[in-house]
Amino acid sequence: MKLISIVTPCYNEEGNVEEVYRQVRQIFEELKIYQYEHIFIDNASKDNTLSILKGIAKEDKNVKIIVNARNFGHIRSPYYALLQSTGEAVILFAGDLQDPAYMIKEFLVKWEEGYKVVLGVKTKSEESPLMFTIRKAFYNFINKVSEIELTKNNTGFGLYDKKIIEILKKIDDPYPYFRGLISDIGFESYKIEYYQPTRKRGITSNNFYTLYDIAMLGITNHSKVPLRIAAMLGFAMSAISLLIALFYLLAKLLFWYSFSIGMAPVIIGLFFFSSVQLFFVGILGEYIGSIHTQILKRPLVIEKERINFPKF
């Protein structure tokens, strides 16, 4: 029997983890042809998530738990758990119950047909219409500037063949943009559309900073376009500035007494150029920060404890 790994990252999900476990167990009770392991990685939750998981793992050895020493963030922790899986295929299934469990069956059907990657793509969502529009705009933007085609509206929810996981292990990225890496590897993926419901229990740990972090990680990892825009815009603006300066000089020489330069153009120009410079310095800083993270080569996660994993 083929072993399938389910990976569920969680942080402060005490209201959801038991239901997540129940839904996954029910799926595999119906799929008798597979064995499964359900790996929960707890990112140093501050509520009762870990104690609930330990109670489940005590009764069901299919449930395995990785306990992080601290909160290593929403990018490193799920990726690390994927690399710890041992199944012939791995399914990333979030702990907030916003991704439908029934799609696990659909993923496995397409995997058996030969697809190494099967992705869930949300076409509609019950989240804030403004947030969904912003996400959609981001995906459109990053696809235009990226060197590779990224899958729109995929949060990582999907199935990944063992071969994909082995490739990811060799990449050894300390701060990976997972969705970009999957596209970069290049295997053909099958996409299944779904409607994402709103979160029913708990509060999302995502905020403006975490979403901004993902966005900038995707841009800096897969595109040099912002840097090239900065260089080209700098050249263009310097040329325009030179032309304006020549215009003012000629106007003043020809109409010495009637043409007044005034302070307004100087002040407007000063603030405009300063703001543009600060913006592109920030862009450059994002790339330097990304390089700095790669050079440090810190581990993805430091484990505090493992439960139900085999001891070697």
LUMKOL-751192 format. One record per residue: residue in one letter; z negated, x, y of N, C-alpha, C in turn. Coordinates in steps of 0.001 Angstrom, whole numbers, padded with zeros to 6 digits. Example, Ala and Ser with C-alpha at 12.3 -4.5 7.8 and 13.67 -1.06 7.14 Angstrom:
ATOM  residu      nup    neast   nnorth     caup   caeast  canorth      cup    ceast   cnorth
ATOM       a  -007800   013190  -005690  -007800   012300  -004500  -007800   013200  -003300
ATOM       s  -007080   012850  -002250  -007140   013670  -001060  -007870   012900   000030
***
This chain:
ATOM  residu      nup    neast   nnorth     caup   caeast  canorth      cup    ceast   cnorth
ATOM       m   000000   000840  -001202   000000   000000   000000   000000   000875   001252
ATOM       k   000825   000495   002224   000905   001263   003465  -000338   001002   004313
ATOM       l  -000833   002083   004932  -001984   001963   005823  -001499   001785   007250
ATOM       i  -001992   000754   007919  -001663   000485   009325  -002918   000715   010157
ATOM       s  -002773   001460   011231  -003888   001709   012143  -003788   000802   013356
ATOM       i  -004881   000159   013671  -004989  -000614   014915  -005932   000155   015826
ATOM       v  -005496   000443   017033  -006323   001188   017985  -006677   000279   019158
ATOM       t  -007977   000125   019392  -008450  -000734   020488  -009362   000059   021418
ATOM       p  -008879   000429   022613  -009755   001055   023604  -010607  -000005   024278
ATOM       c  -011860   000318   024559  -012712  -000686   025208  -013729  -000028   026135
ATOM       y  -014031  -000744   027188  -015058  -000342   028144  -015681  -001621   028694
ATOM       n  -016949  -001811   028422  -017673  -003015   028867  -016970  -004300   028432
ATOM       e  -016722  -004391   027133  -016029  -005560   026573  -016920  -006293   025567
ATOM       e  -018200  -006442   025882  -019127  -007074   024948  -018734  -008523   024628
ATOM       g  -018054  -009171   025555  -017657  -010558   025329  -016395  -010702   024502
ATOM       n  -015695  -009587   024228  -014392  -009677   023579  -014274  -008948   022241
ATOM       v  -015048  -007873   022042  -014782  -007005   020887  -014934  -007732   019545
ATOM       e  -015886  -008634   019453  -016078  -009349   018190  -014875  -010240   017878
ATOM       e  -014339  -010889   018904  -013165  -011741   018722  -011925  -010897   018420
ATOM       v  -011816  -009742   019056  -010705  -008822   018764  -010742  -008414   017299
ATOM       y  -011926  -008024   016829  -012087  -007644   015426  -011728  -008796   014502
ATOM       r  -012195  -010011   014823  -011944  -011165   013970  -010453  -011481   013883
ATOM       q  -009767  -011431   015028  -008341  -011738   015033  -007537  -010734   014216
ATOM       v  -007863  -009457   014347  -007146  -008425   013588  -007428  -008562   012095
ATOM       r  -008677  -008807   011740  -009035  -008966   010324  -008297  -010154   009709
ATOM       q  -008216  -011237   010464  -007522  -012432   009976  -006034  -012150   009732
ATOM       i  -005428  -011371   010629  -004012  -011010   010463  -003805  -010271   009144
ATOM       f  -004667  -009308   008845  -004464  -008485   007650  -004959  -009170   006368
ATOM       e  -005764  -010191   006513  -006089  -011014   005350  -004853  -011789   004900
ATOM       e  -003980  -012087   005844  -002731  -012783   005517  -001652  -011806   005047
ATOM       l  -001738  -010572   005511  -000752  -009548   005140  -001316  -008690   004007
ATOM       k  -001251  -009197   002803  -001877  -008538   001655  -001180  -007234   001257
ATOM       i   000034  -007014   001773   000793  -005830   001349   000362  -004569   002108
ATOM       y  -000546  -004738   003087  -000980  -003587   003885  -002493  -003362   003763
ATOM       q  -002867  -002098   003835  -004255  -001741   004136  -004324  -001492   005638
ATOM       y  -005512  -001535   006183  -005591  -001271   007613  -006920  -000604   007978
ATOM       e  -006875   000123   009081  -008083   000638   009715  -008054   000184   011169
ATOM       h  -009211  -000207   011671  -009287  -000671   013056  -010172   000309   013813
ATOM       i  -009529   001132   014657  -010245   002164   015403  -010572   001650   016800
ATOM       f  -011854   001532   017072  -012320   001219   018423  -012764   002525   019079
ATOM       i  -012304   002784   020293  -012816   003930   021044  -013562   003388   022257
ATOM       d  -014857   003660   022289  -015703   003138   023364  -015852   004200   024448
ATOM       n  -015433   003854   025657  -015394   004809   026760  -016704   004793   027552
ATOM       a  -017817   005000   026811  -019158   005043   027413  -019493   003738   028129
ATOM       s  -019362   002635   027407  -019681   001318   027976  -021139   001243   028415
ATOM       k  -021376   000471   029471  -022731   000316   029994  -023367  -001000   029559
ATOM       d  -022635  -001800   028785  -023193  -003060   028306  -023460  -002956   026803
ATOM       n  -023407  -004048   026089  -023730  -004051   024655  -022520  -003860   023747
ATOM       t  -021411  -003404   024300  -020183  -003232   023500  -020431  -002362   022282
ATOM       l  -021050  -001223   022481  -021234  -000263   021384  -022154  -000820   020299
ATOM       s  -023233  -001467   020681  -024149  -002005   019677  -023472  -003106   018855
ATOM       i  -022620  -003908   019486  -021867  -004945   018754  -020909  -004289   017773
ATOM       l  -020214  -003260   018225  -019268  -002551   017355  -019977  -001896   016171
ATOM       k  -021130  -001334   016413  -021878  -000694   015322  -022297  -001723   014277
ATOM       g  -022667  -002917   014747  -023023  -003977   013812  -021842  -004398   012958
ATOM       i  -020670  -004465   013569  -019447  -004819   012829  -019102  -003722   011832
ATOM       a  -019151  -002462   012283  -018780  -001327   011427  -019719  -001180   010231
ATOM       k  -020960  -001611   010390  -021921  -001531   009292  -021526  -002466   008152
ATOM       e  -020920  -003592   008510  -020533  -004590   007512  -019101  -004394   007009
ATOM       d  -018262  -003757   007799  -016843  -003625   007441  -016409  -002170   007632
ATOM       k  -016133  -001485   006532  -015752  -000069   006578  -014330   000144   007070
ATOM       n  -013568  -000937   007222  -012242  -000804   007831  -012349  -000501   009321
ATOM       v  -013504  -000803   009894  -013729  -000586   011320  -014297   000815   011535
ATOM       k  -013618   001575   012380  -014049   002931   012714  -014289   003008   014217
ATOM       i  -015274   003780   014585  -015651   003849   016002  -015679   005299   016470
ATOM       i  -015082   005537   017637  -015219   006806   018349  -015995   006507   019622
ATOM       v  -017091   007229   019808  -017927   007036   020997  -017735   008242   021917
ATOM       n  -017243   007997   023111  -017030   009087   024064  -018347   009540   024688
ATOM       a  -018434   010834   024994  -019640   011381   025607  -019840   010843   027024
ATOM       r  -018747   010544   027681  -018779   009926   029017  -017498   009111   029179
ATOM       n  -017341   008509   030337  -016127   007754   030615  -015012   008735   030985
ATOM       f  -014041   008860   030104  -012935   009788   030335  -011709   009107   030943
ATOM       g  -011860   007876   031371  -010778   007209   032073  -009853   006416   031172
ATOM       h  -009065   005586   031819  -008204   004629   031124  -006911   005256   030620
ATOM       i  -006644   006509   030975  -005427   007185   030529  -005701   008059   029315
ATOM       r  -006762   008829   029352  -007029   009801   028296  -007616   009171   027038
ATOM       s  -008521   008231   027209  -009250   007680   026073  -008348   006944   025065
ATOM       p  -007500   005994   025489  -006624   005317   024521  -005661   006279   023826
ATOM       y  -005147   007223   024590  -004193   008195   024036  -004863   009050   022956
ATOM       y  -006093   009471   023220  -006832   010271   022246  -007046   009496   020949
ATOM       a  -007381   008209   021078  -007613   007380   019882  -006341   007247   019051
ATOM       l  -005202   007131   019710  -003928   007053   018980  -003717   008300   018124
ATOM       l  -004087   009449   018665  -003894   010709   017944  -004855   010855   016763
ATOM       q  -005926   010056   016725  -006892   010133   015627  -006530   009197   014467
ATOM       s  -005509   008399   014641  -005123   007434   013600  -004492   008153   012414
ATOM       t  -004562   007523   011258  -004013   008111   010029  -002995   007200   009354
ATOM       g  -002682   006074   009960  -001790   005102   009338  -000326   005511   009370
ATOM       e   000479   004814   008558   001921   005022   008569   002528   004491   009863
ATOM       a   001830   003557   010481   002211   003051   011798   000927   002747   012563
ATOM       v   001000   002842   013887  -000174   002622   014736   000160   001530   015747
ATOM       i  -000763   000592   015910  -000570  -000489   016879  -001669  -000398   017935
ATOM       l  -001258  -000273   019192  -002203  -000249   020302  -002464  -001677   020742
ATOM       f  -003718  -002096   020606  -004092  -003488   020867  -005328  -003493   021758
ATOM       a  -005173  -003895   023001  -006243  -003800   023996  -007431  -004686   023651
ATOM       g  -008581  -004344   024221  -009817  -005051   023915  -010116  -006218   024838
ATOM       d  -009164  -006605   025689  -009432  -007688   026642  -008819  -009027   026219
ATOM       l  -008173  -009055   025031  -007573  -010263   024472  -006457  -010840   025335
ATOM       q  -005837  -010004   026163  -004706  -010479   026963  -003376  -010249   026247
ATOM       d  -003418  -009500   025143  -002228  -009314   024318  -002398  -010132   023038
ATOM       p  -001412  -010960   022670  -001561  -011861   021516  -001555  -011124   020186
ATOM       a  -002570  -011406   019358  -002709  -010727   018063  -001584  -011096   017103
ATOM       y  -001039  -012310   017212  -000002  -012734   016261   001222  -011825   016303
ATOM       m   001393  -011104   017411   002557  -010238   017541   002473  -009014   016622
ATOM       i   001287  -008739   016096   001151  -007641   015123   002099  -007874   013955
ATOM       k   002183  -009118   013493   003096  -009450   012390   004548  -009174   012780
ATOM       e   004915  -009549   014000   006287  -009344   014463   006601  -007855   014602
ATOM       f   005620  -007090   015062   005811  -005645   015163   006098  -005041   013785
ATOM       l   005317  -005461   012802   005453  -004900   011457   006793  -005279   010821
ATOM       v   007278  -006468   011087   008581  -006887   010565   009677  -005964   011096
ATOM       k   009659  -005697   012381   010685  -004834   012984   010515  -003380   012546
ATOM       w   009275  -002966   012340   009021  -001610   011832   009615  -001444   010440
ATOM       e   009430  -002445   009599   009978  -002391   008240   011510  -002391   008263
ATOM       e   012084  -002906   009335   013541  -002879   009476   014062  -001505   009887
ATOM       g   013132  -000617   010260   013541   000747   010568   013256   001235   011970
ATOM       y   012734   000383   012847   012428   000812   014207   011156   001656   014229
ATOM       k   011226   002802   014903   010058   003681   015022   009122   003239   016140
ATOM       v   009666   002496   017091   008878   001999   018222   009199   000521   018422
ATOM       v   008160  -000308   018460   008326  -001735   018750   007367  -002064   019889
ATOM       l   007892  -002561   020991   007089  -002753   022192   006963  -004221   022574
ATOM       g   005785  -004586   023045   005575  -005907   023626   005852  -005855   025117
ATOM       v   006728  -006720   025586   007104  -006745   027001   006723  -008098   027585
ATOM       k   005850  -008074   028576   005416  -009345   029165   006408  -009788   030245
ATOM       t   006990  -010960   030024   007953  -011505   030973   007277  -012402   032007
ATOM       k   006130  -012970   031629   005344  -013792   032536   003873  -013494   032328
ATOM       s   003083  -013755   033340   001659  -013463   033238   000871  -014447   034084
ATOM       e  -000338  -014746   033617  -001233  -015630   034367  -002054  -014864   035397
ATOM       e  -001820  -013537   035513  -002512  -012775   036539  -002000  -013180   037910
ATOM       s  -002584  -012640   038950  -002188  -012954   040312  -000679  -012761   040496
ATOM       p   000029  -013787   041029   001476  -013640   041259   001811  -012424   042119
ATOM       l   000924  -012126   043080   001142  -010966   043937   001087  -009681   043118
ATOM       m   000080  -009572   042241  -000067  -008377   041422   001107  -008219   040463
ATOM       f   001545  -009320   039871   002681  -009262   038946   003948  -008822   039688
ATOM       t   004116  -009294   040922   005278  -008910   041730   005227  -007432   042083
ATOM       i   004018  -006946   042413   003857  -005526   042743   004171  -004657   041529
ATOM       r   003669  -005068   040360   003957  -004321   039128   005469  -004281   038866
ATOM       k   006105  -005434   039027   007542  -005522   038771   008313  -004618   039727
ATOM       a   007885  -004619   041001   008544  -003765   041993   008358  -002292   041647
ATOM       f   007158  -001945   041159   006910  -000555   040769   007816  -000130   039626
ATOM       y   007917  -000977   038600   008770  -000641   037455   010228  -000475   037890
ATOM       n   010687  -001331   038798   012062  -001212   039294   012241   000102   040057
ATOM       f   011233   000445   040867   011312   001675   041654   011311   002913   040765
ATOM       i   010374   002963   039813   010257   004161   038987   011472   004340   038088
ATOM       n   012100   003236   037689   013318   003364   036889   014473   003925   037712
ATOM       k   014479   003634   039005   015544   004151   039864   015373   005642   040147
ATOM       v   014128   006103   040267   013905   007518   040611   013656   008391   039396
ATOM       s   013405   007776   038238   013060   008556   037056   014288   009183   036416
ATOM       e   014038   010308   035737   015108   010997   035022   015404   010327   033681
ATOM       i   014515   009459   033233   014723   008707   031998   014497   007223   032280
ATOM       e   014992   006377   031379   014797   004930   031552   013478   004515   030912
ATOM       l   012580   003987   031713   011280   003542   031235   011315   002048   030943
ATOM       t   010496   001622   029988   010440   000205   029623   009637  -000569   030665
ATOM       k   010248  -001588   031231   009573  -002392   032249   008552  -003331   031610
ATOM       n   007451  -003550   032330   006438  -004544   031956   005851  -004317   030566
ATOM       n   005733  -003062   030175   005033  -002721   028940   003798  -001905   029294
ATOM       t   002655  -002352   028824   001397  -001687   029143   000966  -000696   028062
ATOM       g   001787  -000532   027041   001429   000302   025896   001261  -000512   024637
ATOM       f   001104  -001826   024789   000970  -002733   023659   002224  -002651   022798
ATOM       g   002039  -002214   021552   003189  -002065   020676   002853  -001281   019426
ATOM       l   003876  -001047   018624   003739  -000306   017362   004477   001024   017468
ATOM       y   003844   002071   016923   004417   003411   016964   004335   004029   015566
ATOM       d   005462   004449   015070   005522   005044   013738   004734   006361   013694
ATOM       k   004309   006725   012512   003554   007970   012333   004325   009173   012859
ATOM       k   005635   009120   012741   006469   010223   013229   006316   010405   014735
ATOM       i   006182   009301   015467   005975   009355   016913   004633   010010   017224
ATOM       i   003609   009629   016479   002266   010193   016699   002262   011691   016430
ATOM       e   002970   012134   015414   003049   013565   015109   003726   014327   016241
ATOM       i   004739   013728   016838   005408   014360   017980   004455   014448   019169
ATOM       l   003705   013378   019426   002752   013370   020537   001680   014443   020365
ATOM       k   001254   014679   019139   000252   015716   018882   000770   017098   019272
ATOM       k   002050   017329   019079   002639   018626   019413   002819   018814   020914
ATOM       i   002942   017715   021654   003147   017803   023101   001913   018351   023801
ATOM       d   000733   017979   023338  -000529   018520   023857  -000641   018378   025382
ATOM       d  -000544   017156   025858  -000626   016867   027287  -002057   016452   027628
ATOM       p  -002742   017155   028560  -004140   016825   028873  -004309   015572   029720
ATOM       y  -003239   015108   030353  -003323   013882   031162  -001991   013149   031056
ATOM       p  -001753   012494   029916  -000410   011987   029601  -000107   010630   030231
ATOM       y   001152   010471   030607   001666   009151   030970   002321   008607   029705
ATOM       f   001541   007860   028926   001932   007481   027569   003260   006739   027520
ATOM       r   003413   005747   028400   004651   004958   028391   005873   005824   028670
ATOM       g   005699   006795   029565   006795   007707   029863   007113   008625   028706
ATOM       l   006078   009097   028012   006293   009978   026860   007071   009265   025761
ATOM       i   006733   007998   025531   007444   007233   024496   008926   007128   024831
ATOM       s   009238   006878   026103   010641   006822   026511   011295   008192   026434
ATOM       d   010519   009228   026765   011045   010591   026789   011383   011092   025381
ATOM       i   010607   010672   024392   010867   011086   023014   012243   010620   022574
ATOM       g   012622   009409   022971   014009   008999   022827   014375   008099   021666
ATOM       f   013440   007786   020773   013769   006892   019672   014072   005490   020201
ATOM       e   015034   004836   019579   015363   003475   019980   014169   002556   019730
ATOM       s   013869   001724   020690   012734   000803   020560   013241  -000635   020527
ATOM       y   012497  -001470   019808   012782  -002907   019789   011743  -003583   020677
ATOM       k   012200  -004452   021557   011312  -005079   022538   011140  -006560   022224
ATOM       i   009881  -006990   022187   009553  -008390   021930   008855  -008956   023169
ATOM       e   009413  -010001   023722   008854  -010590   024936   007677  -011506   024605
ATOM       y   006724  -011561   025547   005581  -012450   025367   005010  -012864   026721
ATOM       y   004230  -013912   026673   003567  -014440   027869   002117  -013978   027853
ATOM       q   001686  -013316   028909   000329  -012765   028941  -000642  -013755   029584
ATOM       p  -001658  -014191   028827  -002649  -015113   029402  -003636  -014366   030291
ATOM       t  -004417  -015106   031027  -005434  -014500   031866  -006630  -014081   031025
ATOM       r  -007395  -013153   031518  -008609  -012707   030832  -009619  -013851   030821
ATOM       k  -010179  -014130   029634  -011119  -015251   029504  -012572  -014813   029624
ATOM       r  -012862  -013578   029219  -014249  -013086   029275  -014280  -011693   029887
ATOM       g  -015339  -011428   030630  -015512  -010098   031200  -014662  -009879   032447
ATOM       i  -014857  -008709   033036  -014158  -008333   034264  -013349  -007080   033990
ATOM       t  -012112  -007069   034416  -011270  -005908   034189  -011816  -004678   034898
ATOM       s  -011672  -003528   034265  -012113  -002273   034879  -011025  -001668   035750
ATOM       n  -009832  -002286   035730  -008745  -001800   036584  -009006  -002186   038031
ATOM       n  -008704  -001285   038932  -008800  -001554   040359  -007629  -000864   041056
ATOM       f  -007639  -000872   042370  -006515  -000281   043104  -006336   001188   042740
ATOM       y  -007454   001922   042637  -007343   003360   042363  -006745   003630   040985
ATOM       t  -007199   002905   039960  -006686   003156   038609  -005203   002810   038507
ATOM       l  -004799   001718   039169  -003383   001345   039157  -002553   002356   039940
ATOM       y  -003099   002831   041051  -002411   003863   041846  -002287   005151   041033
ATOM       d  -003331   005470   040284  -003328   006674   039454  -002198   006624   038427
ATOM       i  -002059   005483   037757  -000987   005323   036769   000378   005436   037439
ATOM       a   000511   004792   038594   001796   004799   039302   002201   006218   039686
ATOM       m   001280   006963   040285   001603   008324   040711   001825   009245   039514
ATOM       l   001098   009003   038438   001299   009806   037227   002707   009601   036680
ATOM       g   003160   008350   036686   004511   008066   036223   005567   008725   037090
ATOM       i   005354   008722   038403   006338   009312   039316   006355   010834   039200
ATOM       t   005173   011468   039255   005121   012933   039230   005554   013510   037891
ATOM       n   005337   012758   036798   005711   013257   035475   007195   013110   035166
ATOM       h   007860   012180   035847   009222   011858   035429   010248   011846   036549
ATOM       s   009882   012343   037726   010861   012341   038805   010570   013431   039836
ATOM       k   011644   014085   040296   011563   015035   041414   012150   014426   042680
ATOM       v   012552   013168   042594   013218   012511   043715   012377   012505   044989
ATOM       p   011056   012166   044947   010276   012178   046196   010285   013529   046892
ATOM       l   010233   014625   046134   010265   015957   046738   011620   016214   047396
ATOM       r   012672   015786   046738   014007   016012   047294   014259   015119   048504
ATOM       i   013705   013907   048478   013818   013037   049654   013121   013688   050844
ATOM       a   011946   014274   050601   011199   014941   051673   012024   016072   052280
ATOM       a   012668   016875   051431   013474   017995   051930   014687   017493   052721
ATOM       m   015378   016509   052178   016582   016000   052841   016237   015260   054136
ATOM       l   015131   014476   054093   014724   013749   055287   014267   014712   056373
ATOM       g   013577   015779   055976   013152   016790   056939   014348   017423   057639
ATOM       f   015376   017744   056858   016591   018323   057445   017269   017327   058380
ATOM       a   017381   016072   057935   018052   015053   058745   017301   014797   060046
ATOM       m   015976   014724   059970   015185   014442   061169   015220   015604   062150
ATOM       s   015266   016827   061616   015367   017975   062519   016704   017960   063260
ATOM       a   017778   017567   062554   019094   017474   063192   019103   016379   064264
ATOM       i   018502   015227   063942   018429   014127   064914   017601   014538   066131
ATOM       s   016492   015231   065892   015622   015688   066985   016378   016637   067917
ATOM       l   017195   017521   067313   017982   018457   068123   018986   017705   068994
ATOM       l   019638   016684   068430   020606   015897   069193   019936   015140   070336
ATOM       i   018760   014571   070054   018025   013842   071109   017604   014796   072216
ATOM       a   017149   015994   071835   016743   016990   072830   017922   017391   073714
ATOM       l   019098   017585   073123   020292   017933   073893   020687   016795   074824
ATOM       f   020556   015538   074320   020881   014372   075157   019972   014327   076382
ATOM       y   018668   014524   076172   017725   014482   077289   017992   015617   078273
ATOM       l   018340   016800   077755   018619   017936   078624   019837   017664   079506
ATOM       l   020915   017172   078887   022125   016877   079655   021880   015762   080663
ATOM       a   021149   014718   080219   020865   013596   081123   020063   014058   082334
ATOM       k   019108   014939   082084   018276   015434   083188   019073   016314   084131
ATOM       l   019963   017140   083573   020775   018016   084419   021771   017217   085261
ATOM       l   022332   016174   084707   023332   015369   085413   022706   014384   086394
ATOM       f   021541   013858   086024   020876   012850   086876   019447   013312   087188
ATOM       w   019358   014448   087845   018067   015127   088039   017035   014236   088716
ATOM       y   017438   013539   089756   016467   012772   090537   016262   011350   090020
ATOM       s   017260   010782   089360   017145   009384   088919   016695   009234   087464
ATOM       f   016851   010266   086651   016490   010167   085219   015070   010690   084997
ATOM       s   014188   009800   084559   012794   010175   084295   012533   010186   082788
ATOM       i   012070   011325   082308   011818   011441   080859   010641   010562   080445
ATOM       g   009555   010615   081168   008393   009790   080850   007606   010305   079652
ATOM       m   006408   009758   079463   005523   010202   078375   005700   009391   077091
ATOM       a   006247   008170   077232   006350   007285   076056   007159   007913   074918
ATOM       p   008355   008466   075171   009116   009061   074059   008385   010223   073400
ATOM       v   007660   010986   074218   006927   012134   073679   005808   011671   072744
ATOM       i   005033   010671   073193   003906   010165   072397   004403   009493   071114
ATOM       i   005449   008654   071250   005996   007969   070067   006535   008982   069067
ATOM       g   007281   009948   069569   007838   010978   068683   006758   011781   067996
ATOM       l   005697   012122   068750   004601   012906   068179   003929   012171   067029
ATOM       f   003589   010881   067251   002921   010112   066208   003849   009845   065019
ATOM       f   005127   009606   065280   006075   009357   064200   006214   010575   063297
ATOM       f   006465   011728   063899   006653   012933   063099   005360   013340   062390
ATOM       s   004235   013126   063030   002946   013457   062397   002703   012593   061169
ATOM       s   002997   011293   061282   002784   010387   060153   003726   010720   059006
ATOM       v   004988   011050   059324   005938   011428   058273   005482   012703   057574
ATOM       q   005015   013670   058345   004523   014918   057766   003331   014676   056846
ATOM       l   002393   013856   057299   001220   013563   056472   001611   012862   055180
ATOM       f   002569   011941   055259   003020   011220   054069   003580   012185   053033
ATOM       f   004455   013073   053474   005081   013989   052522   004143   015109   052077
ATOM       v   003180   015456   052898   002137   016382   052444   001338   015727   051312
ATOM       g   001086   014410   051455   000399   013672   050393   001207   013647   049107
ATOM       i   002522   013412   049218   003399   013440   048039   003342   014806   047377
ATOM       l   003453   015854   048182   003386   017218   047655   002038   017466   046980
ATOM       g   000968   016920   047578  -000368   017068   046996  -000477   016411   045631
ATOM       e   000188   015274   045447   000170   014599   044143   000807   015486   043065
ATOM       y   001921   016126   043409   002577   017015   042446   001713   018239   042156
ATOM       i   001096   018805   043192   000221   019967   042993  -000984   019580   042143
ATOM       g  -001534   018386   042408  -002656   017904   041610  -002284   017731   040150
ATOM       s  -001071   017230   039900  -000597   017071   038526  -000465   018429   037834
ATOM       i   000069   019414   038557   000194   020769   038003  -001190   021351   037716
ATOM       h  -002128   021130   038625  -003497   021634   038465  -004152   021069   037206
ATOM       t  -003947   019767   036973  -004503   019123   035781  -003917   019731   034510
ATOM       q  -002613   019991   034527  -001966   020572   033355  -002476   021980   033086
ATOM       i  -002689   022761   034140  -003124   024150   033981  -004544   024227   033435
ATOM       l  -005406   023309   033866  -006808   023337   033409  -006913   023159   031893
ATOM       k  -006014   022351   031319  -005965   022140   029866  -007306   021686   029294
ATOM       r  -007978   020818   029994  -009236   020288   029471  -008946   019318   028328
ATOM       p  -009877   019164   027398  -009641   018245   026275  -009517   016806   026759
ATOM       l  -008750   016024   026001  -008575   014616   026366  -009915   013893   026417
ATOM       v  -010731   014111   025389  -012004   013409   025239  -013001   014335   024533
ATOM       i  -014246   014231   024901  -015336   014859   024145  -016071   013739   023416
ATOM       e  -016143   013849   022107  -016785   012802   021311  -018301   012986   021267
ATOM       k  -018978   011876   021352  -020425   011860   021171  -020787   011519   019730
ATOM       e  -019964   010644   019131  -020285   010145   017785  -019045   009537   017147
ATOM       r  -018985   009633   015806  -017946   008961   015020  -018616   008125   013948
ATOM       i  -018060   006964   013710  -018620   006074   012690  -017528   005627   011726
ATOM       n  -017814   005737   010434  -016928   005301   009333  -015677   006171   009148
ATOM       f  -015624   007317   009830  -014546   008261   009580  -014926   009127   008376
ATOM       p  -013962   009601   007585  -014283   010458   006455  -014862   011790   006921
ATOM       k  -015815   012301   006170  -016437   013583   006502  -015782   014688   005675
ATOM       f  -015364   015733   006396  -014695   016837   005712  -015621   018045   005626
***
